[in-house]
Amino acid sequence: MAILFLPGIKGSELVDTYPLDWPRRWSLEDMVIGDIIENPLDFALTEGRYDAHDGHWMRPSRLIHYAYGSIIDKLRAWQKPEPVYALSYDWRKPLELSAANLVRAMHEIAGREQAAGRSPELKFVTHSLGGLLLRSALALRNARDPFDGIGRVVFIAPPFRGAIGAPYALVVGEKDGWFGTDEDYRRIARTFPSVYQMTPSWAQAAVDENGRDVDLFDPANWQANVRDNSEFQPSFLRDAEAFIRGRRARQNGRSTAPMLSDAALARAADKVLVLCGAGLPTHHTLPVQTQNTRNPNWFDFAHAVADRHGDGRVHVLSAAIKGVTLAAFGDAGEHALLCRNERVTNLTSLWLEGKRALRMTRRGPQHSVDRAGRSYFEPWDGTPSSFDAHIA
């Protein structure tokens, strides 16, 4: 029996394996202050798969230790003798490619455990984009019985239905967020299929002037100056819909490994925990000015609607699965650092041990000395109005 940990977007360092010294080209320093020496456009892809510039061959390396070192060290200590494997992947590329690699790793690790006389069952902990990767790999590995040989799973802040930050990165370019500190990251983000795979798709994620849903998987609904720019990739958007929606996709995209369905996760609800952060302003609705004559479909980020049902990046609307246990901690911190939070780590460990999702409410003046009794997180009923009942 083994535990596999999958990081989020930008959670794996990238090294350039073309130079003989294999320099790190994406690291914690790049995440915090940006690439101040080298050209960020070196990260760009062509056709969404290949490094665009000669003289570079990027490969995933170790995980960002500051984000994930604490939780992995504690799980290795608390879950002995089960090993905890930290698996990196190239977060720029289509998740289908990483899913195929993950399936191979799953077979190898399960075989290794069996050869050592241990159970080949695998457990998983994922953060952010890693949750989408796992759902893709589970369906690819065994479409008929995706949880065969799989133990408990913890999805930490998974953007299953995307995030408003993805179109923001593609349209505006972030200066202090997921894709670096230089506006050139807007240009390279448009070459990353993984960013399109986080297009927000929950109900009312994008709305027109009359409050009607705008389907952002349809390239025709994107801001005109972006949609008509040669750097924007409509095919990535269509393929992203096929990845997220599977057979329900309408834009004629293609995915070799669509995500496992919500229904399949719900059927394995006894094994699955969705664990989120809450308490930080998090956008959940993007106004789209479809009647703007100067720049049709203007994405009005300045008036995007937010509430505190999220971690500043991923809203609970994106993560929650009807019928699956949903837990959220109101003081867990920002999205990128959720795995450093004590309660997140503790609940993850408890779930992996086969225990119920303890709320772990912090002691307050209203609690008695012995504070008899415990309460637990329950499966989500599918109504957004119940989110507050899942936040501790």
C-alpha positions as CSV (number, residue, x, y, z in Angstrom):
1,M,0.0,0.0,0.0
2,A,1.4,3.4,-1.0
3,I,0.3,7.0,-1.0
4,L,0.9,9.2,-4.1
5,F,1.0,13.0,-3.9
6,L,0.2,15.1,-6.9
7,P,1.0,18.9,-6.8
8,G,-0.9,21.8,-8.4
9,I,-0.1,24.0,-11.3
10,K,3.4,25.5,-11.0
11,G,4.0,23.0,-8.1
12,S,6.7,21.1,-9.9
13,E,10.1,22.7,-10.7
14,L,11.1,22.6,-14.4
15,V,14.6,22.0,-15.4
16,D,16.1,22.6,-18.8
17,T,17.7,19.3,-19.8
18,Y,19.2,20.7,-23.1
19,P,22.2,22.4,-21.4
20,L,24.5,19.8,-19.8
21,D,24.2,21.3,-16.3
22,W,20.4,21.1,-16.3
23,P,19.6,24.5,-14.9
24,R,16.4,25.1,-13.0
25,R,14.1,27.2,-15.1
26,W,11.0,27.2,-12.8
27,S,11.4,27.3,-9.1
28,L,10.1,28.9,-5.9
29,E,12.1,32.0,-6.8
30,D,10.4,32.3,-10.2
31,M,7.0,31.8,-8.5
32,V,7.6,34.6,-6.0
33,I,9.6,37.3,-7.8
34,G,9.5,36.2,-11.5
35,D,12.2,35.2,-13.8
36,I,14.4,38.2,-13.5
37,I,17.4,37.0,-15.5
38,E,16.1,34.8,-18.3
39,N,13.5,35.3,-20.9
40,P,10.1,33.9,-19.7
41,L,9.1,33.3,-23.3
42,D,11.5,30.3,-23.2
43,F,8.6,28.5,-21.4
44,A,6.3,28.8,-24.4
45,L,5.0,25.7,-26.1
46,T,4.2,25.0,-29.8
47,E,1.1,22.9,-30.5
48,G,0.7,22.7,-26.8
49,R,3.2,19.9,-26.5
50,Y,6.7,20.9,-27.5
51,D,9.1,23.6,-26.3
52,A,8.9,26.3,-28.8
53,H,12.5,27.5,-28.9
54,D,15.6,25.6,-29.9
55,G,18.2,25.2,-27.2
56,H,15.6,24.2,-24.5
57,W,14.1,20.9,-23.4
58,M,12.1,21.5,-20.2
59,R,11.3,18.6,-17.9
60,P,9.6,18.3,-14.5
61,S,11.8,18.0,-11.5
62,R,11.2,18.1,-7.8
63,L,8.1,19.6,-6.1
64,I,8.2,23.1,-4.7
65,H,9.4,22.3,-1.2
66,Y,8.0,25.4,0.5
67,A,4.4,24.5,-0.7
68,Y,4.5,20.8,-0.1
69,G,7.5,19.8,2.1
70,S,5.5,20.1,5.3
71,I,2.6,17.9,4.4
72,I,4.7,15.2,2.7
73,D,7.1,15.0,5.6
74,K,4.2,14.7,8.1
75,L,2.4,12.1,6.0
76,R,5.6,10.0,5.7
77,A,6.0,10.2,9.5
78,W,2.3,9.5,10.4
79,Q,1.5,6.9,7.7
80,K,4.4,4.6,8.2
81,P,5.1,2.0,6.9
82,E,3.2,3.2,3.9
83,P,5.6,5.1,1.5
84,V,4.5,8.5,0.2
85,Y,5.6,9.3,-3.4
86,A,5.8,12.9,-4.6
87,L,5.1,12.8,-8.3
88,S,5.9,15.8,-10.5
89,Y,4.6,16.6,-14.0
90,D,4.9,19.3,-16.7
91,W,2.0,21.5,-15.7
92,R,2.1,23.5,-18.9
93,K,1.0,20.6,-21.2
94,P,-2.3,18.8,-21.7
95,L,-3.3,16.9,-18.6
96,E,-4.0,13.9,-20.9
97,L,-0.2,13.5,-21.4
98,S,0.5,13.7,-17.7
99,A,-2.3,11.2,-17.1
100,A,-0.7,8.6,-19.3
101,N,2.5,9.1,-17.4
102,L,0.7,8.8,-14.1
103,V,-1.0,5.6,-15.1
104,R,2.5,4.1,-15.9
105,A,3.8,5.3,-12.5
106,M,0.7,3.8,-10.8
107,H,1.4,0.4,-12.3
108,E,5.1,0.6,-11.3
109,I,4.5,1.6,-7.7
110,A,1.7,-1.0,-7.3
111,G,4.0,-3.7,-8.7
112,R,6.8,-2.5,-6.4
113,E,4.5,-2.8,-3.4
114,Q,3.3,-6.2,-4.4
115,A,6.9,-7.4,-4.9
116,A,7.7,-6.3,-1.4
117,G,4.9,-8.4,0.0
118,R,2.6,-5.5,0.6
119,S,-0.8,-4.6,-0.7
120,P,-0.7,-3.0,-4.1
121,E,-3.6,-0.6,-3.2
122,L,-2.8,3.1,-3.9
123,K,-4.1,6.1,-2.0
124,F,-3.9,9.7,-3.3
125,V,-3.5,13.2,-2.1
126,T,-3.8,15.9,-4.7
127,H,-3.6,19.7,-4.7
128,S,-5.3,22.0,-7.2
129,L,-4.7,21.0,-10.8
130,G,-3.4,17.6,-9.5
131,G,-7.0,16.7,-8.8
132,L,-7.9,17.1,-12.5
133,L,-4.9,15.0,-13.4
134,L,-5.9,12.2,-11.1
135,R,-9.5,12.1,-12.4
136,S,-8.2,11.8,-15.9
137,A,-5.7,9.0,-14.9
138,L,-8.4,7.0,-13.0
139,A,-10.7,7.0,-16.0
140,L,-7.8,6.2,-18.4
141,R,-6.5,3.4,-16.3
142,N,-9.8,1.5,-15.8
143,A,-12.9,3.1,-17.3
144,R,-15.2,0.4,-16.1
145,D,-14.0,0.3,-12.5
146,P,-11.9,3.4,-11.9
147,F,-11.5,2.8,-8.2
148,D,-10.3,-0.8,-8.5
149,G,-7.1,-1.1,-6.5
150,I,-7.6,2.5,-5.3
151,G,-7.9,3.4,-1.6
152,R,-8.9,6.7,-0.1
153,V,-8.4,10.0,-2.0
154,V,-8.1,13.5,-0.7
155,F,-8.6,16.3,-3.3
156,I,-7.3,19.6,-1.8
157,A,-8.8,22.7,-3.5
158,P,-9.4,21.0,-6.8
159,P,-10.6,23.4,-9.6
160,F,-12.8,20.7,-11.1
161,R,-14.9,23.3,-12.9
162,G,-12.1,25.8,-13.4
163,A,-11.3,29.2,-11.9
164,I,-11.9,32.8,-12.9
165,G,-8.1,33.2,-12.7
166,A,-7.6,31.2,-15.8
167,P,-9.4,33.5,-18.3
168,Y,-7.8,36.4,-16.4
169,A,-4.3,35.0,-17.1
170,L,-5.2,34.5,-20.8
171,V,-6.8,37.9,-21.2
172,V,-5.0,40.3,-18.9
173,G,-1.9,38.5,-17.7
174,E,-1.1,38.2,-14.0
175,K,1.6,40.1,-12.2
176,D,1.4,38.3,-8.9
177,G,-0.6,35.1,-9.4
178,W,-0.4,31.7,-11.0
179,F,1.7,32.6,-14.0
180,G,4.5,34.9,-12.8
181,T,5.3,38.6,-12.5
182,D,5.9,39.6,-16.1
183,E,3.1,40.4,-18.5
184,D,4.9,38.1,-21.0
185,Y,3.3,35.3,-19.0
186,R,0.1,36.2,-20.6
187,R,1.6,35.3,-23.9
188,I,3.1,32.0,-22.7
189,A,-0.1,31.1,-20.8
190,R,-1.9,31.2,-24.2
191,T,0.4,28.3,-25.3
192,F,-0.4,26.2,-22.2
193,P,-3.3,23.8,-22.8
194,S,-3.5,23.2,-19.0
195,V,-4.7,26.8,-18.5
196,Y,-7.6,26.4,-21.0
197,Q,-8.5,23.2,-19.0
198,M,-9.2,25.4,-16.1
199,T,-11.9,27.5,-17.9
200,P,-14.7,28.2,-15.4
201,S,-17.7,26.2,-16.2
202,W,-20.1,26.1,-13.2
203,A,-23.5,27.6,-13.5
204,Q,-23.3,31.4,-13.6
205,A,-19.5,31.4,-13.8
206,A,-19.9,33.9,-16.7
207,V,-23.0,35.9,-17.4
208,D,-24.2,38.4,-19.9
209,E,-25.9,41.7,-19.2
210,N,-29.2,39.9,-18.6
211,G,-27.7,37.4,-16.2
212,R,-27.8,34.5,-18.7
213,D,-25.0,32.0,-18.7
214,V,-22.2,32.5,-21.1
215,D,-20.4,29.3,-22.2
216,L,-16.7,30.1,-22.1
217,F,-15.8,26.9,-23.8
218,D,-17.2,28.4,-27.0
219,P,-14.4,30.5,-28.6
220,A,-17.0,32.9,-30.1
221,N,-17.9,34.0,-26.6
222,W,-14.5,35.3,-25.8
223,Q,-13.4,38.9,-25.7
224,A,-12.9,39.9,-29.3
225,N,-9.4,41.4,-29.2
226,V,-8.2,38.1,-27.5
227,R,-10.3,35.7,-29.6
228,D,-9.0,37.3,-32.8
229,N,-5.3,37.3,-31.6
230,S,-3.1,34.7,-33.3
231,E,-1.7,33.7,-29.9
232,F,-5.1,32.6,-28.6
233,Q,-5.7,28.9,-29.3
234,P,-9.4,28.1,-29.9
235,S,-8.6,24.5,-30.4
236,F,-7.2,24.3,-26.9
237,L,-10.5,25.7,-25.6
238,R,-12.6,23.1,-27.5
239,D,-10.3,20.3,-26.4
240,A,-10.5,21.5,-22.8
241,E,-14.3,21.2,-23.0
242,A,-14.0,17.6,-24.2
243,F,-11.6,17.0,-21.3
244,I,-13.9,18.5,-18.7
245,R,-17.3,17.6,-20.0
246,G,-16.6,14.3,-21.8
247,R,-19.6,13.1,-23.8
248,R,-21.5,16.3,-22.9
249,A,-19.1,18.5,-24.8
250,R,-20.6,20.5,-27.6
251,Q,-17.7,22.3,-29.3
252,N,-16.3,19.3,-31.3
253,G,-13.1,19.2,-29.3
254,R,-11.0,16.0,-28.6
255,S,-9.6,14.5,-25.4
256,T,-7.8,11.2,-25.2
257,A,-8.4,11.0,-21.5
258,P,-11.5,12.9,-20.3
259,M,-11.9,13.5,-16.5
260,L,-13.7,10.8,-14.5
261,S,-17.3,11.9,-14.2
262,D,-18.9,13.4,-11.0
263,A,-21.2,10.5,-10.9
264,A,-18.3,8.0,-10.8
265,L,-16.8,10.0,-7.9
266,A,-20.1,10.0,-6.1
267,R,-20.3,6.2,-6.5
268,A,-17.0,5.9,-4.7
269,A,-18.0,8.5,-2.1
270,D,-16.8,6.3,0.8
271,K,-13.3,6.8,-0.5
272,V,-13.3,10.4,-1.6
273,L,-12.9,13.7,0.4
274,V,-12.9,17.2,-1.2
275,L,-11.0,19.5,1.2
276,C,-11.1,23.3,0.5
277,G,-10.0,26.6,1.9
278,A,-12.5,29.3,2.6
279,G,-12.7,32.8,4.1
280,L,-10.9,34.7,1.4
281,P,-12.6,36.8,-1.3
282,T,-12.9,34.5,-4.3
283,H,-14.5,35.3,-7.7
284,H,-17.4,33.2,-8.7
285,T,-19.1,35.2,-11.5
286,L,-17.5,37.0,-14.4
287,P,-19.7,39.6,-16.3
288,V,-19.3,39.5,-20.0
289,Q,-20.4,42.6,-22.0
290,T,-21.9,40.9,-25.0
291,Q,-23.4,44.2,-26.2
292,N,-20.1,46.1,-26.1
293,T,-19.8,47.4,-29.6
294,R,-16.2,48.5,-29.3
295,N,-14.8,45.3,-28.0
296,P,-17.6,42.6,-28.1
297,N,-17.7,40.2,-25.2
298,W,-15.6,42.4,-23.0
299,F,-14.6,40.3,-19.9
300,D,-15.4,42.8,-17.1
301,F,-12.9,41.5,-14.5
302,A,-13.2,44.9,-12.6
303,H,-16.8,43.9,-11.7
304,A,-16.4,40.2,-11.1
305,V,-18.5,39.0,-8.2
306,A,-16.8,37.4,-5.2
307,D,-17.7,36.0,-1.9
308,R,-15.7,34.2,0.8
309,H,-16.5,30.6,-0.2
310,G,-13.0,30.0,-1.5
311,D,-9.3,30.4,-1.0
312,G,-8.7,33.4,-3.2
313,R,-8.3,31.2,-6.3
314,V,-10.6,28.2,-6.2
315,H,-14.2,28.7,-5.3
316,V,-16.1,25.9,-3.6
317,L,-18.5,26.0,-6.6
318,S,-15.7,24.6,-8.7
319,A,-14.6,21.9,-6.2
320,A,-17.7,20.4,-4.6
321,I,-19.2,17.2,-5.9
322,K,-22.8,16.2,-5.0
323,G,-22.8,13.1,-2.7
324,V,-19.1,13.4,-1.8
325,T,-17.9,14.6,1.6
326,L,-17.0,18.3,1.4
327,A,-14.8,20.0,4.1
328,A,-13.5,23.5,4.2
329,F,-11.5,25.4,6.7
330,G,-12.0,29.1,7.1
331,D,-8.5,29.9,8.2
332,A,-6.5,27.6,5.9
333,G,-4.9,30.5,4.0
334,E,-4.3,31.2,0.4
335,H,-4.6,28.6,-2.3
336,A,-1.0,28.0,-3.1
337,L,-0.1,27.3,0.6
338,L,-3.1,25.3,1.7
339,C,-1.0,22.2,2.1
340,R,1.1,24.0,4.8
341,N,-2.0,24.4,7.0
342,E,-2.1,22.3,10.1
343,R,-5.8,21.4,9.9
344,V,-5.6,20.5,6.2
345,T,-2.7,18.2,6.9
346,N,-4.3,16.6,10.0
347,L,-7.6,15.9,8.2
348,T,-5.8,14.5,5.2
349,S,-4.0,12.1,7.4
350,L,-7.2,11.1,9.2
351,W,-9.0,10.4,6.0
352,L,-6.2,8.3,4.6
353,E,-6.3,6.2,7.8
354,G,-10.0,5.3,7.1
355,K,-11.5,7.7,9.6
356,R,-14.4,10.1,9.2
357,A,-13.8,13.7,8.2
358,L,-13.6,15.4,11.7
359,R,-14.5,19.1,11.7
360,M,-11.7,19.9,14.1
361,T,-13.4,23.1,15.2
362,R,-11.0,25.4,17.0
363,R,-11.7,26.0,20.7
364,G,-13.5,29.2,21.5
365,P,-14.8,30.9,24.7
366,Q,-18.2,29.2,24.1
367,H,-16.7,25.7,24.5
368,S,-16.6,23.9,27.8
369,V,-13.4,22.5,29.2
370,D,-14.1,18.9,28.1
371,R,-16.1,19.9,25.0
372,A,-17.8,16.6,24.8
373,G,-18.9,15.2,21.5
374,R,-17.4,15.5,18.0
375,S,-18.9,16.6,14.7
376,Y,-18.0,15.6,11.2
377,F,-18.2,16.9,7.7
378,E,-20.9,15.3,5.6
379,P,-21.5,14.7,1.9
380,W,-22.5,17.8,-0.1
381,D,-26.2,17.9,-1.0
382,G,-25.6,19.8,-4.3
383,T,-27.0,23.1,-3.2
384,P,-24.7,26.1,-3.0
385,S,-26.8,27.5,-0.1
386,S,-25.4,24.7,2.1
387,F,-21.8,25.7,1.7
388,D,-21.6,27.4,5.1
389,A,-22.5,24.1,6.8
390,H,-19.3,22.6,5.4
391,I,-17.0,25.4,6.6
392,A,-15.3,25.0,10.0
